[in-house]
Amino acid sequence: MVIGSLNMDMVVRTGRIPEAGETLIGQEFALSPGGKGANQAVAAARLGAKVAMIGSVGRDSFGAELLEIMCQEGIDTRHIAKSAARATGVASIIVDGDGENRIIVVPGANTELQAKDMERLEEVIREAEMIVLQLETDLGMCEAAAAIAHRHGVPVILNPAPAQELSSGMLAAVTYLTPNETEAGILSGIAVDSMDSAEAAGQALLAKGVQHVIITLGSKGALIVDAAGSRHVPGFPVQAVDTVAAGDSFNGAMASKLAAGSSLEEAVRFGNAVGALAVGKRGAIPSLPRLAEVERFLEETEAAQ
C-alpha cells in the first residue's frame, strides 16, 4: 500500500542550469506522469507486487491521465480521491546535461489527504503487508498513517523526501527509513560525505527509534545501518541519462522484495539494480523497469564479474 503523491511532471532539458536572472534556450520539454507516491507504486507493480494506492488528484485532465496510468499498471485506485477544490499536483523539473535534476513541486490536490482520512481508512491500512510513505503530502497525514500501521504491526517504509525534520514519534513508527545523503544529514544533524559519516548518521537515526536505516548513495549503492551493524551494498555503475525517480524506483523495488519475503540485503541489492536501470532512461514513470529487464540485468552483471 503506497500512500502519497501523484503529480504531473513538466520536464525541461537544458545544457546547464541558468543563473539567477538568466534566460537560456532549452533543448526539450515533456509532460511526464510522476509524483513520488505514484512512481513508487508503479515501480513495485512493474516488479510483480500487488499494489494499492491512497492519494488525491484534481478533477482535471492531469488527474484523469494519472488515474488511467495507475489502472493500466494494475494498481488498485479505489482510494485515490478526486478533489473538486484543488488541481492535480505538478512538478517543475530542470534536467541538465549531466542528467542531474532540480525539482519544484506544487502539491495541489495532494495536500487534501489529511490525518482524518487515514483514520477512516484504518482497516485498509491494517490489511496491507507493507506501507510505503514519502513527504510530498501533508506531514500530519503521514504521521497518522505511520502510527496506524505501527499499531497493527504493519511494516512502514518511509522515504523522507522532500527532506524535513520529523518528530521522534514519527520516526519510532518507521521500520525502514530510506534517506539519501542530504536527507540523512538533515534528519540526523550529521553531514554525510563519506561512508563513516553515513554510518554515524544511521546510528543517530536508530537512536531516534527507526528500526533499519538504508542510506542511498547514488552509484555507490546503499548503506544499511541497524541493530545488526552496518553493511554496504554496492551499486551498479551506469551512465546516468536522467536521475528523476531514481530514489523512487529504489523504494518501490525494495518494498516489493521485502513484501515477498526477501532479506533486507537482497531487497537493497535489487533496489540498487532497479535504480541503475531507471537512471538510464528519461522521465519518471516511463523510466521504471519491469521485472524481466531487472532479472536480465542482474544475470548479465553476474556473468561479467
Disulfide bonds with the S-S distance in Angstrom:
none
